[in-house]
Amino acid sequence: MEQMTGAKETEVVVKMTSKNFRLMPEMQEFYRFVHENDLREEVKTLLTMLVGRKTKERRPRARRKLH
């Protein structure tokens, strides 16, 4: 087990919302990578496939009976 040497490590936790999603450092790096390597069409195709799979996997929730 590692011991801390007096220095406190701080971790910034950013709550991901639809408004700040694109401002996350990881996403900015991804956008930069896609732009610099001219991969817009390939990324769009991949994201469309992933979103399509995800929506197919979702099942409607069973409604709870109130009475």
Sequence and secondary structure as in RCSB ss.txt:
>XXXX:A:sequence
MEQMTGAKETEVVVKMTSKNFRLMPEMQEFYRFVHENDLREEVKTLLTMLVGRKTKERRPRARRKLH
>XXXX:A:secstr
     S           TTTGGGSHHHHHHHHHHHHTT HHHHHHHHHHHHHHHHHH          
